[in-house]
Amino acid sequence: MSIPEFITDLFNPDLAFLPKALLIAVMSSVVCGVVGCYVVLRGMAFIGHAVAHAVFPGLAVAFVLQGSLVLGGVVAGVVTALLMVVFAQNRRIKEDSIIGVLHVAAFAIGIVVISQAPGYAGSLQQFLFGSLTGVPDEDLYLAGLTGVGVLGVVFLLHKEFVAVSLDREMARAMGLRVFGLDVVLYVMVTVAIVIAVQTIGNILVLALLLTPAATARLLTDRLGVMMLLSPVLGGVSAIVGLYLSWSYDLPVGGTIVLVLTAVFLAAWVFAPRHGALARRYRRHRTLSGTGVGPALGGQEDTPADDVATESASARG
């Protein structure tokens, strides 16, 4: 299918679900792209995975009661996120163990609940892998409103989130309420995942949260630029993935994830500063004695260098 034919289908009244799928895909990509920057910066990939599973019982209950999937997922995710933060205060058990217990329990609850619904197999497949036709108008509007709310919170609390992400103890010394900021960030992750789960599915949604942000981190050292690049990369990948999915009758969630992964791999190899080719070239120059490395004394970039750059960007 050519691009003009795809655009024609977008405006075809008989395919009204297609523009809705495109809108929800782009909205979820933008929100996940912005929130995902904090997830990558803090090393919260496992927490994002846990929240993705935690929203499942809410989605299942909403489906059984024929209510809003977005609202059901947000409620379940927020409750689980709050439990994660509260239980993590007990240092006897490490945070990753608590997260593991809660996210598996939440997913199991969702499986039990949805198994009681008519059409169990098809419903489960839609939840796990996404559906082009499964986005009601009310969920589209609710997703838009919640997405705007998340971006508003990011605008208001960006510096605080960065401070906590880089050095929690220093943030406490500065008088920041670290516990409250953790709760807000967990809730933002939950909302971003719930918005995305309807198109891309519960299993693959973590890719939309992490892959654009990780790709952007390879392309820039500045957090502000990273937070602009990430949603753009996610949004463009979602549009391309939806186009390929519609053209070749492929699963939409899997196709979007594969496009995101291809972009990440391209950045991994060809990024001008942190790509594999650039790093190999700098090492070759250093060893051949024709130049010096990117850091003082010809050494490669270190995590401390990146943290210093992020901190400087946050203060700016």
MONORFEN-V275075 format. One record per helix or strand. SS is the DSSP state (H for helix, E for strand). FROM is the first residue (numbers start at 1). TO is the last residue. If there is no record, write none. Layout:
SS_FROM_TO / SS_FROM_TO
This chain:
H_3_10 / H_13_42 / H_45_54 / H_56_64 / H_69_87 / H_95_114 / H_120_129 / H_137_166 / H_168_173 / H_178_200 / H_205_219 / H_223_248 / H_252_270 / H_276_288 / H_296_298 / H_303_315
